């Protein structure tokens, strides 16, 4: 039995322990999820929607408790934590409001029969494997559409988020989701594989690293089960021109340092035309140096610690390797001289294709700035990584920026904004950033049976 141990990244002190799932509980857990599915799928859609609506209300009513739990558990600054709680509430409410219409059967031309109807039916118990960077949002975008569709869920959250995952389960149950329709489990990776191989489980959605995604997708494939993967990214932010460089660098810094840089769709590579490059680098360095890094519970803090000491050490190693390989460190580059998982906002330049940093994702407050001489060169550089999550193009010439955005190999291309996430917009990537989509009507379409009923 694996135990989940949580530590407060602000202090580095181990906080709480949570007993893990026992191996001999797996069979019963999967069987109960399947049994619960048989009644949940027959619950009226309107009733399932009402439960999601109550979930949204409870998120809002318990916002302070939810926000402070993740601030303690993974170091998110209080204001950002409150924003994440609201986003999760918005997602539950969006599916409550719009989901039922999206599930209505479609009548096709009967073509000689009496009727030809396409129904959207649930497929059964699903496994969710979720990461720590947005504990509530990541679960909401999986749980809301699937609970609405009539699927049941076994949820394995990141082990460092044991308290917030328990709180989410409690809120869903308080809102009316039956116990076995949503089960929160503290499972190990081996137990995830065993659960996924269990005949009762019909599919898996994972958000996290490429390694975890590949491991889980392999088990899903061996057992012929559907998987959705939302993995990493090294998103480009392409700057073609700027009417206001101070504003552009403020936006760039805010986007990169949000959540201490630990977002899959954070802009990680800033690709700047040569005539703007010096001003951009100078402005970005100033904004990074002016960022208040400190206790995430303090309202004046702009950036808190990374999620764990090991996450901080990984980022420190990546930056050191980049510098050892010849990159220029413009600011930052080291852990803060204090307890906890703090790392300085860091700007790197002069990164070349032979360096590790060119190809890998840096999951922390590190911006890499590249100089290019044309929009064509910017597109080639942007696409020259194995990731393809999102990207943005910035220009006063919107038409030109849209033309460049259309050439990006990404799942989400933005013009003059980066990373906007709304419940009704699709979220997901291409290449090694994963496959499948979350949110909006697309998120509702991943784990359903598009079922034909034709009557002669
Ligand atoms: P992981 O991918 O290890 O963790 C994400 C989730 O997957 C957690 O619930 C984790 O469980 C679980 N997991 C890990 N390995 C397996 C496995 N073999 N089988 C089943 N489940 C597994 O992310 P890390 O926390 O290690 O972060 C490492 C990197 O992942 C980051 O630097 C970043 O590149 C990427 N990442 C991307 C995210 C995104 O939003 N796309 C979010 C978080 C990370 P447990 O916690 O118990 O290990």
Boltz pocket constraint, residues with backbone or C-beta under 6 A from the ligand:
constraints:
  - pocket:
      binder: B
      contacts: [[A, 129], [A, 130], [A, 131], [A, 132], [A, 133], [A, 156], [A, 157], [A, 158], [A, 159], [A, 160], [A, 187], [A, 188], [A, 189], [A, 190], [A, 192], [A, 193], [A, 207], [A, 208], [A, 209], [A, 210], [A, 211], [A, 212], [A, 213], [A, 215], [A, 216], [A, 230], [A, 231], [A, 232], [A, 233], [A, 262], [A, 263], [A, 264], [A, 361], [A, 363]]
      max_distance: 6.0
